[in-house]
Amino acid sequence: MRLILHHWDTDGICSAAMLFNKDCKNMTPKIGNYYLEEDEIEKIKEEKFDEIYVVDLALNESSLKEIAEISKVKVFDHHVSKKVNGVEYVNPILEGKDEEDYPSASWVVGEFLNEKDNLLSFLGAVGDWEERIKITRFYEKLQDFMKKANITFEEMHEMIYLIDSNYKIGDKKEVERAVSMLSEAEDVAEFILNNEKWRRNRETIEKEIEKILNTEGKKIGNILIKEMDCRYNIISTVARRLWNKKDYVIVVNHGYFENECQVYVRGNNVLHLIQKALEHGYVAGGKKNVMGAIVPREECEEFINEILEEIK
């Protein structure tokens, strides 16, 4: 039996769905955590899996080492991360490949399985890049696929919003159920677009996002800082919608975790910020344009000041 441990967003769900079969179980960490809690580690130990796939999930080093002691681990990813000894990696970015050629874990998985011509492979890429995918060389592949599949870019976006509504509203069980449902769906696009539960989730989330976007942020030069106090996991969406693709956006959510803050940064190159967060011992990850970190509440203000010094 294999465990697929995956991220909770469209890319993670689609990647896991492509790898899923009757000999698999799947699981996502507590939404918002890039590490495994003790009870999650214990559950994995009890199941005695032959193999664990970690998919589109920048698990912290400690958690990766723990599960590598339990079973054979293979990571499918497209994020910048530190390799852990004893773990097998399928991550072209770590081998020096360009992110425009591997824009998502779903595309990495599609290449691994020789299933590039698959809606799930492309959905993950559009989910991670959204409109920015149009200015990459990957967009030509996407256009060819959409033409053959008779699907519009707007419909791709709609599918992503519907899938993502599950994690944003905090429904971990539905995130996990989505993997098997997408894996088994005869018509993936129809299944997603006609899912009434996901549609209701999306409406709830959109109202909350609009409310936050309409609150005033703080501007320091070319940096916009937006603070929020929200129980939904929508920080990445808020940051993405605020980012103008040339300056910097820092979003801080004080309301998701009890003792920590979510810190999210978007900019042209934030790789050095990921490194800084990791040096502090924070759970952090991302890629060239994105840094996400979980920061102890009492250290949050100081960390934001450090970020500002780095990018001013």
QUINOR-V818364 format. One record per backbone hydrogen bond with DSSP energy under -0.5 kcal/mol. CO is the residue of the C=O (numbers start at 1). NH is the residue of the N-H. If there is no record, write none. Layout:
# QUINOR-V818364
{{CO:NH} {CO:NH}}
This chain:
# QUINOR-V818364
{{1:50} {1:51} {2:25} {3:5} {3:53} {4:6} {4:27} {5:55} {9:13} {10:14} {11:15} {12:16} {13:17} {14:18} {15:19} {16:20} {21:24} {23:2} {25:4} {27:6} {30:33} {34:60} {37:40} {37:41} {38:42} {39:43} {40:44} {41:45} {42:46} {43:47} {44:48} {44:49} {45:48} {50:72} {51:3} {52:54} {52:74} {53:5} {53:55} {54:56} {54:76} {55:7} {57:59} {60:64} {61:65} {62:66} {63:67} {64:68} {65:69} {66:70} {67:71} {72:52} {73:88} {74:54} {74:76} {75:77} {75:90} {76:56} {79:81} {84:87} {88:75} {90:77} {91:94} {91:95} {92:95} {92:97} {93:96} {98:101} {98:102} {104:108} {105:109} {106:110} {107:111} {108:112} {109:113} {110:114} {110:115} {111:114} {116:118} {118:121} {118:122} {119:123} {120:124} {121:125} {122:126} {123:127} {124:128} {125:129} {126:130} {129:132} {130:133} {131:134} {132:135} {133:136} {136:139} {137:140} {137:141} {138:141} {138:142} {139:143} {140:144} {141:145} {142:146} {143:147} {144:148} {145:149} {146:150} {146:151} {152:156} {153:157} {154:158} {155:159} {156:160} {157:161} {158:162} {159:163} {160:164} {161:165} {163:166} {164:168} {165:169} {166:171} {167:170} {168:233} {170:172} {171:175} {172:176} {173:177} {174:178} {175:179} {176:179} {176:180} {177:181} {178:182} {179:183} {180:184} {181:185} {186:188} {187:191} {188:192} {189:193} {190:194} {192:195} {194:196} {195:199} {196:200} {197:201} {198:202} {199:203} {200:204} {201:205} {202:206} {203:207} {204:208} {205:209} {206:210} {207:211} {208:212} {209:213} {210:214} {212:215} {218:220} {218:225} {220:223} {222:248} {223:220} {223:225} {224:226} {224:250} {225:218} {226:252} {228:254} {232:234} {234:238} {235:239} {236:240} {237:241} {238:242} {239:243} {248:224} {249:266} {250:226} {251:264} {252:228} {252:254} {253:262} {259:297} {260:257} {261:295} {262:253} {263:293} {264:251} {265:291} {266:249} {270:273} {270:274} {271:275} {272:276} {273:277} {274:278} {275:279} {276:280} {277:282} {278:281} {282:284} {283:294} {285:292} {286:80} {287:290} {288:270} {289:267} {290:287} {291:265} {292:285} {293:263} {293:295} {294:283} {295:261} {296:299} {296:300} {297:300} {299:303} {300:304} {301:305} {302:306} {303:307} {304:308} {305:309} {306:310} {307:311} {308:312}}
